[in-house]
Amino acid sequence: MSAATTGLLAGMALGFAAFFGGFWAFLLVAFLGLVGLILGRMLQGDLELSDFTRSRNRQ
């Protein structure tokens, strides 16, 4: 699936959530989509947990 198709589907899902559920449903769908994206990238090997944390020794 291309990036454009994925973006289209994500936009449609957010639009339906906003239309039928209101603002808070829109935020919930956007947040869960972001969590799913991060977990999917971690499982795929594109992201590591260390990418989100910073070592105290690094300057």
C-alpha positions in Angstrom: 0.0 0.0 0.0 1.4 3.4 -1.0 2.0 6.2 1.5 -0.7 8.3 -0.3 -3.3 5.5 0.2 -2.4 5.1 3.8 -2.7 8.8 4.3 -6.1 8.9 2.6 -7.4 6.1 4.8 -6.1 7.7 8.0 -7.6 11.0 7.0 -11.0 9.3 6.3 -10.9 7.6 9.6 -10.2 10.8 11.4 -12.9 12.6 9.5 -15.5 9.9 10.4 -14.5 10.1 14.0 -14.8 13.9 14.0 -18.1 13.9 12.2 -19.8 11.1 14.2 -18.1 11.4 17.6 -17.0 15.0 17.9 -13.7 16.5 18.9 -12.8 14.1 21.6 -13.3 11.1 19.4 -11.1 12.7 16.8 -8.4 13.2 19.4 -8.7 9.6 20.6 -8.5 8.2 17.0 -5.5 10.4 16.3 -3.7 9.3 19.5 -4.4 5.6 19.0 -3.3 5.9 15.4 0.0 7.4 16.6 0.5 4.7 19.1 -0.2 2.0 16.5 2.3 3.7 14.1 5.0 3.7 16.7 4.4 0.1 17.8 4.3 -1.0 14.1 7.6 0.7 13.4 9.2 -0.9 16.5 8.0 -4.3 15.5 9.2 -3.8 11.9 12.6 -2.8 13.2 12.6 0.9 12.0 12.5 2.3 15.5 14.1 1.3 18.8 13.1 2.3 22.3 16.5 4.0 22.7 15.4 6.5 19.9 12.9 8.0 22.5 15.3 8.1 25.4 18.4 10.1 25.9 21.5 9.0 27.8 22.6 11.3 30.6 26.2 10.9 29.4 25.5 12.3 26.0 26.3 16.0 25.5 
